[in-house]
Amino acid sequence: MKILVLADVESKYLWDYFEKEKLEGIDLILSCGDLKPQYLSFLASFSKVPILYIRGNHDDCYKDTPPEGCICIEDKIYVHEGVRILGLGGSIRYKHGINQYTQGQMKHRVARLWLKIKKYKGFDILLTHSPAAGVNDVDDNVHKGFEVFNDLVRIYQPKYFIHGHVHKNYQAHFVREQQYEDTKTTVVNGYEWYTIEI
């Protein structure tokens, strides 16, 4: 299965210079947040595959204008062709915003999902907006990762942990893909657009 991952910046390649052929061979589209709802709606109008999304810290507008033709998987496990995808949007709380959480609040969100995770016997992809603490995050008040994401990856070892939030220009050495410690999980920063296979 070929998956198109989107995050943080609307790609000119996919929007301004769009050609329908660019979506050929794509089986699923995942959005890690901080994208205009019009952008996702635009892609949905040309795509024949599901577009799943979670919200980023700049997506408060989704409350009134959700992306049309797309599926929100916040706090859910969505199964597509046997691939289980767990969605947890939002960032660390740094000011008022409906998609911002303290470490404790995110931990509580995850704790409420244990029955769903047990029912589906884990998950294959963890889709988030923010990275995990110490993995691709930045040492500032806005781009710190969530500690509980580390627990999710260590315990369930999904094939992929895909996040956004950390832009390419935020770090001297941008890391697109890396292995998570000694697990079988590949961490992917979905900034702008990227494709993976599972």
GIPE-V95974 format. One record per backbone hydrogen bond with DSSP energy under -0.5 kcal/mol. CO is the residue of the C=O (numbers start at 1). NH is the residue of the N-H. If there is no record, write none. Layout:
<<CO	NH> <CO	NH>>
This chain:
<<1	3> <1	198> <2	27> <2	28> <3	5> <3	196> <4	30> <5	194> <6	32> <7	9> <7	192> <9	11> <11	15> <12	17> <15	18> <19	22> <20	23> <21	24> <23	26> <28	4> <29	52> <30	6> <30	32> <31	54> <33	8> <36	39> <36	40> <37	41> <38	42> <39	43> <40	44> <41	45> <42	46> <43	46> <43	47> <50	29> <50	52> <51	71> <52	31> <53	73> <55	90> <56	59> <59	62> <60	63> <61	64> <61	65> <67	70> <71	53> <73	76> <73	87> <76	78> <76	87> <78	80> <78	85> <80	83> <82	84> <83	80> <83	85> <84	86> <84	124> <84	125> <85	78> <86	127> <87	75> <87	76> <88	129> <90	130> <91	101> <97	100> <99	91> <101	93> <102	106> <103	107> <104	108> <105	109> <106	110> <107	111> <108	112> <110	113> <111	114> <113	117> <114	118> <115	119> <116	120> <117	122> <118	121> <124	159> <124	160> <125	86> <125	127> <126	128> <126	162> <127	88> <129	164> <131	146> <132	135> <134	136> <135	132> <138	140> <143	138> <146	133> <146	149> <146	150> <147	150> <147	151> <148	152> <149	153> <150	154> <151	155> <152	156> <153	157> <159	186> <160	126> <161	188> <162	128> <163	190> <164	166> <165	167> <167	170> <168	171> <172	174> <174	176> <176	189> <178	187> <179	181> <180	183> <185	180> <185	187> <186	161> <187	178> <188	163> <188	190> <191	193> <192	7> <194	5> <196	3>>
